[in-house]
Amino acid sequence: MKFADLAGALLCASTIVSAGPVPNTRHAPKVRSSPLNTRQLFDQGEPEDGSGKGAPFSDGTNHELDLQNPDNLGATSTDSGVVPNLKWSFSDSHQRLFDGGWVREQVVTDLPSSPDLSAAQLHLTKGAIREMHWHRVAEWGYMTAGSVRMAAVDENGKNQVGTVETGDIWYFPKGSAHTVQGLEDQNEMLLVFDDGDFDAVGTTFQVDDWLIHTPKSILARNFGVDESVFNVLPKSDPYILPPTNLSTVDVSDPSGKTDFIYQLSKITPPTVPGGGGTLSIVDSRVFPIATTIAAAVVKLEPGGLRELHWHPNGAEWLYFQKGHARATVFIGSATARTIDFQAGDTAIFPDNAGESFLQSLFQINQSHWLFAQGHYIENTSKNETLEWLEYYKSDRVVDISLSQWLALTPHDIAADVLGVSVEVINNLKKEKQVLLKAT
């Protein structure tokens, strides 16, 4: 039987309704005659498929969350087994408020499946300053709204002072000293770190926090000034300094400059094979300083699909900026889970980076764990572009396309493995179809 015939037969079989008697018509399940109606039932926030599986809630549940996450209720019948939580919403994070802005974080205690990447959203009002600091981990910044003035210095005394506009990127290698000041009325940025807990003790170091815990006599000797100069140091770590005048001072650079900023906003996003959107890769090949974090900025048109693929060189951490999405993550051994996303959500599609957590969860041997997890991302909106950022703890963004793999494997072998006709494999494109248009 050809693949198309087999698919048609399966579709017909899935819509057949039993003509047998129903003993108790009062409690009989509502029969749904098509997959669309079945999906609509889950979209109403009830864990039942309309053909007898599941049942409505009778006790406490967060109905709003159920409506946002129909696939948690079992809406995708191909899901199987137990997959750990791979999603965290910034809306679930505690927000710390300051004079001049706020910050909220997602660290490994929020998303245990992500031990190697974490993030924060930082908001500054005009003139507010994120105090001078450094990290023992690398920081990747993406300007999501407004603009900031950035100043940074590396271990060789090379510096850069520059403006970061909406859509621009910065990268600070671990240990690089830096600060930013908001330039517009409202300024917001996403910060990603190559460590699962960038805010743990011993990870981030604030300059004034250091100085107030150093004897004034030492400070005076170090800077060649009188001790009284340091009587005005803040008594506690301010994190964000209240708005002040915008900095206009330029600093000479006797040791030379370095490029912490990548002006992605000045580059037209490239279209990619499949014709369903744009994908801008920013990694060490175009931004040489970024050696431990690589990223892509993706826009997928309504109904489009990020093709089935996996990443052989690292876990994928995602931030959904706009729109609504659905993704199924396959972790091997007949285990898969479908997850719904919306703006403000973060996610992790782990590889061996999450191995210790997953090994303890499933009690499996390391040698049996797949290196990277297969997945797709679908724009579930009919009229809104889906926008997300994806990050890897790597120097490059790389992926392997399932369709391309099949097309570049002897077609008779691929057909035999899948149980389809050779014609199906013959018709697959040998080039990646990265973002597929809606069908």
C-alpha positions in Angstrom: 0.0 0.0 0.0 1.4 3.4 -0.9 1.9 6.0 1.8 -0.9 8.3 0.7 -3.3 5.3 0.6 -2.2 4.2 4.1 -2.6 7.7 5.5 -6.1 7.9 4.0 -7.1 4.6 5.5 -5.8 5.6 8.9 -7.7 8.9 8.7 -10.9 7.1 7.8 -10.4 4.6 10.6 -9.9 7.4 13.2 -13.3 8.9 12.3 -15.4 5.8 12.5 -17.9 5.9 15.4 -19.0 2.6 16.9 -22.7 1.7 16.3 -22.8 -0.4 19.4 -25.2 0.3 22.3 -24.4 2.9 24.9 -25.4 1.4 28.3 -25.7 4.8 30.1 -26.7 7.6 27.8 -26.6 10.1 30.6 -22.8 9.8 31.1 -22.0 8.7 27.5 -18.9 10.6 26.1 -19.6 13.2 23.5 -18.5 11.7 20.2 -16.5 14.0 18.0 -16.5 13.0 14.3 -13.3 14.7 13.2 -9.8 15.6 14.6 -10.7 19.3 14.4 -13.6 18.9 16.8 -11.5 16.8 19.1 -8.9 19.6 19.2 -11.6 22.1 20.0 -12.7 20.1 23.0 -9.2 20.3 24.5 -9.1 24.0 23.6 -12.1 24.4 25.9 -9.8 23.3 28.8 -11.1 19.8 29.4 -8.9 16.6 29.4 -11.1 14.5 27.2 -10.9 13.5 23.6 -14.6 13.1 22.8 -14.4 9.4 22.0 -14.2 8.0 25.5 -10.7 8.8 26.7 -10.4 11.2 29.6 -13.1 13.1 31.5 -13.8 16.7 32.5 -12.4 18.2 35.7 -14.4 17.7 38.8 -12.1 19.4 41.3 -9.7 22.3 41.5 -7.8 23.3 38.4 -6.4 26.6 37.0 -8.8 26.9 34.1 -6.9 29.8 32.5 -3.7 27.8 32.4 -5.6 24.8 31.0 -6.9 27.0 28.2 -3.4 28.2 27.4 -1.9 24.6 27.4 -4.3 22.2 25.7 -1.5 19.9 25.0 -0.8 19.4 28.7 -4.4 17.9 28.8 -3.5 15.3 26.2 -4.6 17.0 23.0 -1.8 15.4 20.9 -2.4 11.7 20.6 1.1 10.9 19.5 2.6 12.1 22.9 3.9 9.2 25.0 5.8 8.5 28.2 6.9 11.0 30.8 8.9 14.0 29.6 10.2 16.5 32.2 9.0 20.1 32.2 10.7 22.0 29.4 8.9 25.3 29.8 9.0 28.3 32.1 7.1 31.6 31.7 8.7 34.8 32.8 5.3 35.7 34.2 5.9 33.0 36.8 9.1 34.7 37.9 9.4 37.1 40.8 9.8 40.7 39.7 12.2 42.9 41.6 11.4 46.5 41.4 13.8 49.5 41.7 13.8 53.2 41.2 14.4 53.2 37.4 13.3 49.8 36.4 12.9 46.1 37.2 14.3 42.6 36.6 13.0 39.1 36.5 14.9 35.9 36.0 14.7 32.3 34.9 17.4 30.1 36.4 17.9 26.4 36.9 15.7 26.2 40.0 12.9 27.4 37.8 13.7 25.1 34.8 15.8 22.2 36.1 16.2 20.8 32.5 18.4 23.8 31.7 21.6 23.5 33.7 23.8 25.4 31.2 21.7 28.4 30.1 19.6 30.9 32.0 18.2 34.3 31.4 16.8 37.6 32.7 14.6 40.4 31.4 15.9 43.8 32.4 13.9 47.1 32.1 15.5 50.5 32.5 13.7 53.9 32.3 15.5 56.9 30.7 18.7 57.7 32.6 18.6 54.7 34.8 21.8 52.7 35.1 22.4 49.0 35.6 25.3 49.4 38.1 28.8 48.5 37.0 29.5 44.8 37.4 30.9 41.6 35.9 30.1 37.9 35.9 32.1 34.7 36.1 30.0 33.6 33.1 29.4 35.1 29.7 26.4 37.4 28.9 24.5 37.7 25.7 22.2 40.8 25.5 19.4 41.3 23.0 17.7 44.7 22.9 13.9 44.1 22.7 12.7 47.7 23.1 14.3 51.1 23.3 18.0 51.6 23.4 20.9 51.8 25.9 24.4 53.2 26.1 26.8 50.4 26.8 30.3 50.6 28.2 32.6 47.6 28.7 36.2 46.8 29.3 38.1 43.5 28.8 41.1 42.0 30.6 43.5 43.8 28.2 42.1 47.2 28.9 40.3 47.4 25.5 37.0 49.1 25.8 33.9 50.1 23.9 31.3 52.7 24.5 28.4 52.6 22.1 24.7 52.7 21.5 22.6 49.5 21.3 19.4 49.9 19.4 16.3 47.7 19.4 17.3 44.4 17.6 21.0 44.8 18.4 23.1 42.4 20.3 26.0 42.5 22.7 28.3 39.8 24.1 30.4 40.1 27.2 32.9 37.2 27.7 33.1 36.0 31.3 34.9 38.6 33.5 34.3 41.6 31.2 33.4 44.7 33.2 30.3 46.5 31.9 27.3 48.7 32.5 24.3 50.1 30.5 22.2 53.2 30.8 18.6 53.6 29.4 18.4 56.2 26.6 14.7 56.2 25.8 11.6 56.6 28.1 11.3 52.7 28.4 14.1 50.3 27.5 14.0 46.5 27.8 16.5 43.7 27.1 16.8 40.0 27.2 20.0 38.7 28.9 21.2 35.1 28.4 24.0 33.5 30.3 26.1 30.3 29.6 25.3 29.0 33.1 22.2 27.6 34.7 22.3 30.0 37.7 23.9 33.3 36.8 22.6 34.9 39.9 24.1 32.4 42.4 26.5 33.7 45.0 29.9 34.0 43.5 28.6 34.5 39.9 27.8 38.3 39.6 29.9 41.0 41.2 28.8 44.6 41.7 31.5 47.3 42.0 29.9 49.3 44.8 29.1 46.0 46.7 32.8 45.2 46.5 34.0 48.7 47.6 31.8 48.9 50.7 33.2 45.6 51.9 36.8 46.8 51.5 38.6 48.9 54.2 38.6 52.6 53.3 42.3 52.8 54.0 42.9 50.2 51.2 40.6 52.1 48.8 42.4 55.3 49.5 45.8 53.7 48.8 44.5 51.9 45.7 43.0 55.0 44.0 45.4 57.6 45.4 42.7 59.7 47.2 41.7 60.6 50.7 39.6 58.1 52.7 36.8 60.6 53.0 36.0 60.3 49.3 34.3 56.9 50.1 32.0 58.2 52.8 29.2 58.5 50.2 29.3 54.9 49.0 25.9 53.2 49.0 25.2 51.2 52.0 23.5 48.4 50.1 23.6 46.9 46.6 21.4 49.2 44.4 21.4 46.9 41.3 19.7 49.6 39.3 20.6 53.2 39.9 17.8 55.8 39.8 17.5 58.0 36.6 20.1 60.6 36.2 21.4 62.7 33.3 22.3 60.8 30.1 26.0 60.2 29.8 27.7 62.2 27.1 31.3 61.6 28.1 33.6 59.8 25.6 36.5 57.8 27.0 39.9 57.5 25.2 41.1 54.0 24.6 44.9 53.8 24.8 44.8 50.0 24.7 42.5 49.9 21.7 38.9 49.0 21.1 37.1 45.7 21.1 33.7 44.9 19.5 31.2 43.8 22.1 28.2 45.0 19.9 26.7 43.4 16.9 24.3 45.7 15.1 21.8 43.2 13.8 19.2 45.9 13.4 21.2 47.3 10.5 21.1 43.9 8.6 18.1 42.8 6.5 16.9 39.4 7.8 17.6 36.7 5.2 14.8 34.6 3.9 15.5 30.9 4.2 14.5 27.7 2.3 10.9 26.8 2.7 9.7 30.4 2.2 8.0 30.6 5.6 9.9 33.4 7.3 13.3 34.7 8.2 16.1 33.4 10.3 19.2 35.5 11.3 22.1 33.5 12.8 24.5 35.4 15.0 27.4 33.2 16.1 31.2 33.3 16.1 31.3 33.1 12.3 29.9 36.7 12.1 30.5 37.9 15.6 33.9 36.6 16.6 33.9 37.6 20.2 30.9 35.3 20.9 32.6 32.0 21.5 30.4 30.4 24.1 26.9 31.5 23.1 25.4 31.3 19.6 21.9 32.5 18.7 19.3 32.9 16.0 16.4 35.4 15.6 13.5 33.7 13.9 10.2 35.0 12.4 7.7 32.5 11.2 4.6 33.5 9.2 1.1 32.4 10.3 0.6 28.7 10.0 4.3 28.1 9.2 6.4 25.3 10.5 10.1 25.1 11.6 10.9 21.8 10.0 11.6 18.6 12.0 15.3 18.8 13.1 17.8 18.5 15.9 21.0 20.2 17.0 24.1 18.0 17.4 26.2 20.5 19.3 24.1 21.7 22.2 20.8 22.2 24.0 18.5 24.8 22.6 17.1 27.5 24.9 14.2 29.6 23.5 12.5 32.8 24.3 9.1 33.5 22.6 8.8 37.2 22.0 5.5 37.4 20.0 2.7 35.0 18.9 1.6 31.5 19.8 3.4 28.2 19.1 3.3 24.5 19.5 6.3 22.1 19.6 6.7 18.4 20.1 9.9 17.2 21.6 11.0 13.6 21.0 13.5 12.3 23.5 13.8 8.7 22.2 12.5 5.4 23.5 8.9 6.0 22.4 8.8 9.2 24.6 7.6 12.6 23.3 5.7 15.6 24.6 3.9 18.5 22.9 4.0 21.9 24.5 2.1 25.1 23.9 3.9 28.5 24.0 3.0 32.2 23.9 4.8 35.5 24.3 7.0 35.6 27.4 7.6 31.9 27.6 11.0 30.3 27.7 11.9 26.7 26.9 14.7 24.3 26.8 15.1 21.4 24.3 18.0 19.6 26.1 20.7 17.4 24.8 23.4 15.8 26.9 23.6 19.1 28.8 20.6 18.0 30.7 21.9 14.4 31.0 22.4 14.2 34.8 18.9 15.5 35.5 17.3 13.3 32.9 19.3 10.3 33.9 18.2 10.6 37.5 14.6 11.1 36.3 14.4 8.1 34.0 17.1 6.0 35.8 18.7 5.2 32.4 22.3 4.6 31.6 24.3 7.5 30.0 25.1 5.5 27.0 21.4 5.0 26.2 20.7 8.8 26.1 20.3 10.5 22.8 22.7 13.3 22.1 20.0 15.8 20.9 16.3 15.8 20.9 14.2 16.0 17.8 11.6 18.7 17.5 9.6 21.1 15.3 8.0 24.5 16.1 4.6 25.4 14.6 3.0 28.9 14.4 -0.5 28.1 15.6 -1.9 31.6 14.7 -3.8 32.3 11.5 -2.9 35.9 11.4 0.1 36.7 13.7 3.8 36.2 13.0 5.6 34.1 15.5 8.9 35.6 16.7 11.4 33.8 18.9 15.1 33.7 19.8 17.0 30.5 20.2 20.3 30.1 22.0 23.0 27.5 22.3 26.0 27.1 24.6 28.3 26.8 21.6 30.3 28.9 19.2 28.0 28.0 16.2 24.3 27.5 15.4 24.0 24.1 13.6 21.1 21.7 13.0 20.4 18.5 11.1 17.2 18.4 9.0 15.1 15.2 9.1 13.8 15.7 5.6 17.3 16.4 4.2 18.7 13.3 6.0 16.1 11.1 4.4 16.6 12.7 1.0 20.4 12.1 1.1 20.1 8.4 2.3 19.6 5.7 -0.4 16.0 6.0 -1.1 15.2 2.3 -1.0 16.7 2.1 2.4 14.8 5.1 3.7 11.6 3.8 2.2 12.0 0.3 3.8 12.7 1.8 7.2 9.6 4.0 7.1 7.4 1.5 5.3 6.5 4.0 2.6 6.9 3.9 -1.2 10.2 5.0 -2.7 8.3 7.7 -4.5 7.7 9.5 -1.2 11.5 9.7 -0.6 12.2 10.6 -4.2 10.1 13.7 -3.8 11.9 15.0 -0.7 14.1 18.0 -1.3 17.8 17.5 -0.8 18.2 21.0 0.7 17.0 22.0 4.2 13.5 23.5 4.2 14.1 25.5 7.3 10.9 27.5 7.6 7.9 26.0 5.8 5.0 28.1 4.6 1.5 27.3 5.8 -0.4 24.7 3.8 
